[in-house]
Amino acid sequence: MSMGAETAAPRRRQGRRPGSNDNRQLVLDAARARFATDGYAGSTIRKIATDAGVDASLVMQFFGSKQELFAAVLSITPASLTRFSDAFDGPHDTVGERVTRAFLAVWDGDPQDSEPLLAMLRAAISNEQATTQVSDFIQSRITDALAPQLRDDEDATIHAGLVASMLVGVIVGRRMVRVGTMVDADHETLVGLIAPAIQTILDARRGDSKNS
Amino acid sequence: MSMGAETAAPRRRQGRRPGSNDNRQLVLDAARARFATDGYAGSTIRKIATDAGVDASLVMQFFGSKQELFAAVLSITPASLTRFSDAFDGPHDTVGERVTRAFLAVWDGDPQDSEPLLAMLRAAISNEQATTQVSDFIQSRITDALAPQLRDDEDATIHAGLVASMLVGVIVGRRMVRVGTMVDADHETLVGLIAPAIQTILDARRGDSKNS
């Protein structure tokens, strides 16, 4: 926080010079409109770039992927986007706990991370148009949470979807419907109970259901 | 239901003959208004009876309990009300499957049972006033799902609340947000995956967390 930088670095805005912040905002506005019209699945980076009057490579440079762009439109923080899917990596015998902790850290943690997610869920539940956008987005997140070699494995997809759904249920009980016993429950008590249940579901994919 | 009582007990109203259907509807209307004003916890059978201009014993005769009256206001069928809590009774080693099947039978079954429950959940998620009513109601259902000797057991209450929340999450994914992989999942596949996870949570209460 050097005082000297104050006058030099950040330029005037208001008269709007087409700086990178302006372009970023243009892309966000175009994306919001395009997602609302064509849905998540029907929107492409190329169309959004055309709508915003910028090059598609600039959209990728700002946001990296359609998923991250959609998340940015909903003000979902990058951390809350990657934390859940990253948790699937690592030793299998502790994946239940990693996934549970990662999920609760963003959905039941810092309001900056959790509020946009709760808003997304509320919109998806109460608004038909939002439902389709969000469900397609979540479907793509679920697939991405899986290791590349598992992405086409229907069982693995169901297991990951079920894990995400059941964890969302914990948040519905604790943060949305606010059932007393769930609101009052201590964080570590919840992790201690939920993690083995999540592990049970993720263990099933190595299990007997298919190999019998 | 003696016919002789008809003329004596409940008085006339507007042009209508004061039959038992009229009184039942009067009670439902009074209950709806009272729950909206005072919330679920703050409303009593006595107050609702007074509002409806009938005797409290008649309200009990029609509905049996405040819970059942609240459910009736929301058009929740008696079957969907008892099925989940009844499933907690019986041998412990199969409680996970019983509870899972009972829950999905009402929440993912016949629209006559499931639609009012989905409407209740939608209202609780999107409407502050409904949230309090529904959360108090669900809290009382969770406690009642437990055997009488367990009702004051804080652990048992958290476990039952967690089970209900996680099962609601499955419905949020499958019926509300409608994530592709959850919508497409076969009913028996879901039961096969969910039941052991629910069993894991309900086993914990006999387990090590407290006895160590």
HADDOCK unambig.tbl for C-alpha pairs under 7 A between the chains (distance, minus, plus):
assign (segid A and resid 122 and name CA) (segid B and resid 125 and name CA) 6.79 0.50 0.50
assign (segid A and resid 122 and name CA) (segid B and resid 126 and name CA) 6.74 0.50 0.50
assign (segid A and resid 124 and name CA) (segid B and resid 177 and name CA) 5.59 0.50 0.50
assign (segid A and resid 125 and name CA) (segid B and resid 122 and name CA) 6.79 0.50 0.50
assign (segid A and resid 125 and name CA) (segid B and resid 176 and name CA) 5.50 0.50 0.50
assign (segid A and resid 125 and name CA) (segid B and resid 177 and name CA) 5.76 0.50 0.50
assign (segid A and resid 126 and name CA) (segid B and resid 122 and name CA) 6.72 0.50 0.50
assign (segid A and resid 131 and name CA) (segid B and resid 177 and name CA) 5.39 0.50 0.50
assign (segid A and resid 135 and name CA) (segid B and resid 177 and name CA) 5.71 0.50 0.50
assign (segid A and resid 135 and name CA) (segid B and resid 178 and name CA) 5.96 0.50 0.50
assign (segid A and resid 135 and name CA) (segid B and resid 179 and name CA) 4.62 0.50 0.50
assign (segid A and resid 136 and name CA) (segid B and resid 179 and name CA) 6.77 0.50 0.50
assign (segid A and resid 138 and name CA) (segid B and resid 179 and name CA) 6.80 0.50 0.50
assign (segid A and resid 139 and name CA) (segid B and resid 179 and name CA) 5.89 0.50 0.50
assign (segid A and resid 139 and name CA) (segid B and resid 180 and name CA) 6.39 0.50 0.50
assign (segid A and resid 157 and name CA) (segid B and resid 181 and name CA) 6.78 0.50 0.50
assign (segid A and resid 158 and name CA) (segid B and resid 181 and name CA) 5.84 0.50 0.50
assign (segid A and resid 158 and name CA) (segid B and resid 182 and name CA) 6.64 0.50 0.50
assign (segid A and resid 158 and name CA) (segid B and resid 185 and name CA) 6.93 0.50 0.50
assign (segid A and resid 161 and name CA) (segid B and resid 181 and name CA) 6.54 0.50 0.50
assign (segid A and resid 161 and name CA) (segid B and resid 182 and name CA) 6.40 0.50 0.50
assign (segid A and resid 162 and name CA) (segid B and resid 170 and name CA) 6.64 0.50 0.50
assign (segid A and resid 165 and name CA) (segid B and resid 169 and name CA) 4.82 0.50 0.50
assign (segid A and resid 165 and name CA) (segid B and resid 170 and name CA) 5.19 0.50 0.50
assign (segid A and resid 165 and name CA) (segid B and resid 173 and name CA) 5.41 0.50 0.50
assign (segid A and resid 166 and name CA) (segid B and resid 166 and name CA) 4.30 0.50 0.50
assign (segid A and resid 166 and name CA) (segid B and resid 167 and name CA) 6.52 0.50 0.50
assign (segid A and resid 166 and name CA) (segid B and resid 169 and name CA) 4.61 0.50 0.50
assign (segid A and resid 166 and name CA) (segid B and resid 170 and name CA) 5.72 0.50 0.50
assign (segid A and resid 167 and name CA) (segid B and resid 166 and name CA) 6.52 0.50 0.50
assign (segid A and resid 167 and name CA) (segid B and resid 169 and name CA) 6.90 0.50 0.50
assign (segid A and resid 168 and name CA) (segid B and resid 169 and name CA) 5.53 0.50 0.50
assign (segid A and resid 169 and name CA) (segid B and resid 165 and name CA) 4.82 0.50 0.50
assign (segid A and resid 169 and name CA) (segid B and resid 166 and name CA) 4.61 0.50 0.50
assign (segid A and resid 169 and name CA) (segid B and resid 167 and name CA) 6.89 0.50 0.50
assign (segid A and resid 169 and name CA) (segid B and resid 168 and name CA) 5.53 0.50 0.50
assign (segid A and resid 169 and name CA) (segid B and resid 169 and name CA) 3.49 0.50 0.50
assign (segid A and resid 170 and name CA) (segid B and resid 162 and name CA) 6.65 0.50 0.50
assign (segid A and resid 170 and name CA) (segid B and resid 165 and name CA) 5.19 0.50 0.50
assign (segid A and resid 170 and name CA) (segid B and resid 166 and name CA) 5.72 0.50 0.50
assign (segid A and resid 172 and name CA) (segid B and resid 165 and name CA) 6.99 0.50 0.50
assign (segid A and resid 173 and name CA) (segid B and resid 165 and name CA) 5.40 0.50 0.50
assign (segid A and resid 176 and name CA) (segid B and resid 125 and name CA) 5.51 0.50 0.50
assign (segid A and resid 177 and name CA) (segid B and resid 124 and name CA) 5.59 0.50 0.50
assign (segid A and resid 177 and name CA) (segid B and resid 125 and name CA) 5.76 0.50 0.50
assign (segid A and resid 177 and name CA) (segid B and resid 131 and name CA) 5.39 0.50 0.50
assign (segid A and resid 177 and name CA) (segid B and resid 135 and name CA) 5.72 0.50 0.50
assign (segid A and resid 178 and name CA) (segid B and resid 135 and name CA) 5.97 0.50 0.50
assign (segid A and resid 179 and name CA) (segid B and resid 135 and name CA) 4.61 0.50 0.50
assign (segid A and resid 179 and name CA) (segid B and resid 136 and name CA) 6.76 0.50 0.50
assign (segid A and resid 179 and name CA) (segid B and resid 138 and name CA) 6.81 0.50 0.50
assign (segid A and resid 179 and name CA) (segid B and resid 139 and name CA) 5.88 0.50 0.50
assign (segid A and resid 180 and name CA) (segid B and resid 139 and name CA) 6.40 0.50 0.50
assign (segid A and resid 181 and name CA) (segid B and resid 157 and name CA) 6.81 0.50 0.50
assign (segid A and resid 181 and name CA) (segid B and resid 158 and name CA) 5.87 0.50 0.50
assign (segid A and resid 181 and name CA) (segid B and resid 161 and name CA) 6.56 0.50 0.50
assign (segid A and resid 182 and name CA) (segid B and resid 158 and name CA) 6.66 0.50 0.50
assign (segid A and resid 182 and name CA) (segid B and resid 161 and name CA) 6.42 0.50 0.50
assign (segid A and resid 185 and name CA) (segid B and resid 158 and name CA) 6.96 0.50 0.50
assign (segid A and resid 193 and name CA) (segid B and resid 201 and name CA) 5.93 0.50 0.50
assign (segid A and resid 196 and name CA) (segid B and resid 200 and name CA) 6.84 0.50 0.50
assign (segid A and resid 197 and name CA) (segid B and resid 197 and name CA) 4.31 0.50 0.50
assign (segid A and resid 197 and name CA) (segid B and resid 198 and name CA) 6.76 0.50 0.50
assign (segid A and resid 197 and name CA) (segid B and resid 200 and name CA) 5.63 0.50 0.50
assign (segid A and resid 197 and name CA) (segid B and resid 201 and name CA) 6.31 0.50 0.50
assign (segid A and resid 198 and name CA) (segid B and resid 197 and name CA) 6.75 0.50 0.50
assign (segid A and resid 200 and name CA) (segid B and resid 196 and name CA) 6.83 0.50 0.50
assign (segid A and resid 200 and name CA) (segid B and resid 197 and name CA) 5.62 0.50 0.50
assign (segid A and resid 201 and name CA) (segid B and resid 193 and name CA) 5.92 0.50 0.50
assign (segid A and resid 201 and name CA) (segid B and resid 197 and name CA) 6.30 0.50 0.50
